[in-house]
Amino acid sequence: MDFLYFIIVGGIAGWLAGQIMKGGSFGLITNIILGIIGGVVGGWLLGVAGVSIGGGLTGSIITSAIGAIAVIFVAGLFKK
């Protein structure tokens, strides 16, 4: 069940990051995949920075969205 939760949160975060990063968007499916990867990256980045967004669904989505934005930004650098 945790895996399904991770996929859903990553998918929402990827979609949200795609909306925020209009110029760096890769399409819905790719943004969802990058959102799932971004969930891991966001957790790591905020952990290194010592920042805690909070628990629950909202905190997970915000953390994943931050990571997804970072991943989409970096992927956009290689896209050009």
C-alpha positions, 0 to 999 in steps of 0.5 A: 500500500505504501508503494501505491501511496508513493506513486499517487503522491509522485504523480500529483507532484509531477503534474503540479511541477509541470504546471509551475514549470510551464517552459520546462514541461515534458508532457503529462506522463514524463512529468508524472515519472519525474514527480515520482523521482522528485519525491525521492529527491525532494525528501533528500534535499529537504533532509540535507537542508534540515527543513521539515514541511510536515507530515501527512498527505499535504506535506508529502505532496509539497516535498515531492513537488519541490523535488519534482521542480528541481528534477524538471529544471535539471532535465530541462538543462539537458533537453536543450 
